[in-house]
Amino acid sequence: MPPSPLRATPAIRFDGRLRVVPFGAQLASLLDSGDAGFLGRLWFAHRVWTLDYLAGKLELRRAGDLPRAAPWQRVALGFQTDSTGHRTTYFPRITVTIAGDTLDLLFDTGATTVLSDSAHSLLHDRRPARRAGSFISGEVFDRWRASHAGWRVIPHATSFGADLIEVPTVTVAGQSVGPVWFERRAPGVFEQGMSRWMDKVIVGALGGNALGYFRVTVDYPGAVAVFERP
């Protein structure tokens, strides 16, 4: 059956309207001065999108329209559901492999960090201090640091005073990319906090600094993502 026609679709809740929530001071610090806000999970929730990081494009696709790809390029996404099977929070979970460990993370296209002046100067990568990031539980971060002495660590590297660790390789959808910097979060922030809204316990969030190696097509209704590289 051919994909359905491309047409405008309303927000998934609140009678087709999108709730707008004001930022607190902490969240506002993650926005550029010219930004008015950002669109969240309920905007993306029942559509098919291509986030072409390599070309700097965001595409809305027809329902069921996914690029042709090998089976190993497809990744199942997990969503919390209620007792009737209906989705509740619409936060997607993705599984990746790092240093032989299989980790469940929030698929977080909007994950953002702001580097401290000293960390920004140290990295000297000609990119802005405010940038896409990925996050990991303090328990995992500390285990990585103890087990991999060669992985770079920058203490107090962000505007929140968090440490960063440079993971050489992240494997997702059968493809290994890197390096990817992960920001430390206090133990329990993901395991006992964010996990309340997930289908499984998660230990971090995978953001644009990892996804940026790919052209990612996300079928939210179908709970699958396709990862392509040139």
C-alpha positions as CSV (number, residue, x, y, z in Angstrom):
1,M,0.0,0.0,0.0
2,P,1.4,3.4,-0.9
3,P,2.1,5.9,1.9
4,S,-0.8,8.3,2.8
5,P,-0.8,11.8,1.4
6,L,1.4,14.4,3.2
7,R,-0.9,16.7,5.2
8,A,-0.9,18.8,8.2
9,T,-1.6,17.0,11.5
10,P,-2.5,18.5,14.8
11,A,-0.7,18.1,18.1
12,I,-1.4,14.7,19.6
13,R,-3.0,15.9,22.8
14,F,-5.1,18.7,24.3
15,D,-7.8,18.7,21.5
16,G,-5.3,19.2,18.8
17,R,-3.7,22.2,20.5
18,L,-0.1,22.5,21.6
19,R,0.6,23.6,25.2
20,V,3.3,26.2,25.6
21,V,5.2,26.1,28.9
22,P,7.4,29.1,29.9
23,F,11.1,28.3,30.6
24,G,12.6,28.5,34.1
25,A,15.9,30.3,34.5
26,Q,17.9,27.2,34.2
27,L,16.3,26.0,30.9
28,A,16.4,29.5,29.5
29,S,20.2,29.5,29.8
30,L,20.3,26.7,27.2
31,L,18.7,28.9,24.5
32,D,20.4,31.3,22.2
33,S,19.4,34.9,22.5
34,G,17.5,34.7,19.2
35,D,15.6,31.5,20.2
36,A,11.9,31.7,21.1
37,G,11.7,28.2,22.5
38,F,11.8,24.6,21.3
39,L,9.3,22.0,20.1
40,G,9.0,18.9,22.3
41,R,7.9,15.3,22.1
42,L,4.2,15.9,21.5
43,W,5.0,17.8,18.4
44,F,7.1,14.9,17.0
45,A,5.0,12.1,18.5
46,H,2.8,10.9,15.7
47,R,4.7,11.8,12.6
48,V,7.6,10.5,10.5
49,W,10.7,12.8,10.4
50,T,14.1,12.8,8.8
51,L,16.7,14.6,10.8
52,D,19.5,15.0,8.2
53,Y,22.3,16.2,10.5
54,L,24.8,15.9,7.7
55,A,22.9,18.3,5.4
56,G,21.4,20.4,8.1
57,K,17.8,19.6,7.2
58,L,14.6,18.5,8.9
59,E,12.0,16.8,6.7
60,L,8.4,15.8,7.4
61,R,7.6,12.5,5.7
62,R,4.4,10.7,4.7
63,A,3.0,8.1,7.1
64,G,5.0,4.9,6.8
65,D,7.6,6.4,4.5
66,L,11.0,5.1,5.6
67,P,14.2,5.0,3.5
68,R,15.3,1.7,2.1
69,A,17.9,0.3,4.5
70,A,19.5,-2.9,5.6
71,P,17.8,-4.5,8.6
72,W,20.8,-3.7,10.9
73,Q,20.3,0.0,10.1
74,R,16.9,-0.1,11.8
75,V,16.6,0.4,15.5
76,A,13.4,-0.3,17.6
77,L,12.4,2.5,19.9
78,G,10.7,1.8,23.2
79,F,7.7,3.8,24.5
80,Q,5.9,3.6,27.8
81,T,2.3,2.4,27.5
82,D,-0.6,2.0,29.9
83,S,-2.5,-1.1,30.7
84,T,-4.5,-0.8,27.4
85,G,-1.4,-0.5,25.3
86,H,-1.7,3.2,24.6
87,R,1.4,5.4,24.8
88,T,1.6,7.7,27.8
89,T,4.6,10.1,27.8
90,Y,5.9,9.7,24.2
91,F,9.6,9.6,25.3
92,P,11.5,7.3,23.0
93,R,14.1,4.9,24.3
94,I,17.1,3.7,22.2
95,T,19.7,1.0,22.8
96,V,23.4,1.6,22.1
97,T,26.6,-0.2,22.8
98,I,29.7,1.4,24.4
99,A,32.8,-0.4,25.4
100,G,31.0,-3.7,25.2
101,D,28.1,-2.6,27.4
102,T,24.5,-2.4,26.1
103,L,22.9,0.8,27.4
104,D,19.3,2.0,27.3
105,L,19.2,5.8,26.7
106,L,16.6,8.5,26.1
107,F,16.6,9.3,22.3
108,D,16.9,13.1,22.9
109,T,17.3,15.2,19.7
110,G,17.1,18.4,21.8
111,A,19.8,17.5,24.4
112,T,21.8,20.7,24.9
113,T,24.8,21.7,27.0
114,V,26.7,24.9,27.5
115,L,30.5,24.7,28.0
116,S,32.3,26.7,30.6
117,D,34.8,29.2,29.3
118,S,37.8,27.1,30.3
119,A,36.4,23.9,28.7
120,H,35.5,25.8,25.5
121,S,39.0,27.1,25.3
122,L,40.5,23.7,26.0
123,L,38.5,22.0,23.2
124,H,39.3,24.8,20.8
125,D,37.1,23.2,18.1
126,R,35.7,26.4,16.6
127,R,32.2,25.5,17.7
128,P,29.9,27.6,19.9
129,A,29.9,26.9,23.7
130,R,26.2,26.2,23.5
131,R,25.9,22.9,21.6
132,A,24.3,19.5,21.3
133,G,25.2,17.1,24.0
134,S,24.7,13.6,25.4
135,F,24.3,12.7,29.1
136,I,25.1,9.7,31.3
137,S,24.4,8.6,34.8
138,G,27.2,9.4,37.3
139,E,27.4,5.7,38.2
140,V,28.2,4.8,34.5
141,F,30.5,7.8,34.1
142,D,32.5,6.9,37.2
143,R,32.8,3.3,35.9
144,W,34.0,4.5,32.5
145,R,36.5,6.8,34.2
146,A,37.9,4.0,36.4
147,S,38.1,1.4,33.6
148,H,39.3,3.5,30.7
149,A,42.3,5.7,31.8
150,G,42.8,6.8,28.2
151,W,39.4,8.5,27.8
152,R,39.7,12.3,28.2
153,V,37.9,13.8,31.1
154,I,37.2,17.6,31.6
155,P,36.2,18.4,35.2
156,H,33.6,21.2,35.7
157,A,33.2,21.5,32.0
158,T,29.7,22.9,31.7
159,S,27.7,25.9,32.9
160,F,26.2,23.6,35.5
161,G,29.6,22.5,36.7
162,A,29.3,19.0,35.3
163,D,32.2,16.8,34.2
164,L,32.6,15.6,30.6
165,I,34.1,12.3,29.3
166,E,35.1,11.6,25.7
167,V,33.8,8.2,24.6
168,P,35.9,7.1,21.6
169,T,33.1,4.9,20.0
170,V,29.4,4.6,20.2
171,T,27.7,1.8,18.3
172,V,24.1,2.4,17.2
173,A,22.2,0.6,14.4
174,G,25.2,-1.6,13.7
175,Q,27.4,1.4,13.0
176,S,30.2,2.7,15.2
177,V,30.8,6.5,15.4
178,G,32.8,8.8,17.6
179,P,34.1,10.4,19.5
180,V,31.1,11.5,21.6
181,W,31.3,13.6,24.7
182,F,29.0,12.6,27.6
183,E,28.1,14.9,30.4
184,R,27.9,13.5,33.9
185,R,24.6,13.5,35.7
186,A,24.2,12.6,39.4
187,P,23.5,9.0,40.1
188,G,19.7,8.3,40.1
189,V,18.8,11.3,37.9
190,F,18.0,8.9,35.0
191,E,17.5,5.6,36.8
192,Q,15.0,6.9,39.4
193,G,14.0,10.2,37.8
194,M,13.6,10.1,34.0
195,S,12.9,6.4,34.0
196,R,9.5,7.0,35.5
197,W,8.4,8.1,32.1
198,M,10.1,5.4,30.1
199,D,9.3,1.8,29.2
200,K,12.5,0.6,30.8
201,V,15.1,2.0,33.2
202,I,17.5,4.3,31.3
203,V,21.0,5.5,32.3
204,G,21.4,8.6,30.1
205,A,20.4,10.4,26.9
206,L,21.7,10.2,23.4
207,G,21.8,13.7,21.7
208,G,22.8,15.5,18.6
209,N,26.6,15.2,19.2
210,A,26.1,11.4,18.6
211,L,23.2,11.6,16.2
212,G,25.1,14.2,14.1
213,Y,27.1,11.5,12.4
214,F,23.9,10.2,10.7
215,R,20.9,10.9,8.6
216,V,18.2,9.7,11.0
217,T,14.6,8.9,10.0
218,V,12.3,8.4,13.0
219,D,8.9,6.8,12.6
220,Y,7.3,7.7,15.9
221,P,4.0,5.8,15.3
222,G,6.0,2.8,14.0
223,A,8.5,3.0,16.9
224,V,11.5,2.6,14.7
225,A,14.5,4.7,13.6
226,V,16.7,4.2,10.5
227,F,20.3,5.4,10.7
228,E,22.1,6.2,7.4
229,R,25.6,7.3,6.7
230,P,27.2,8.4,3.4
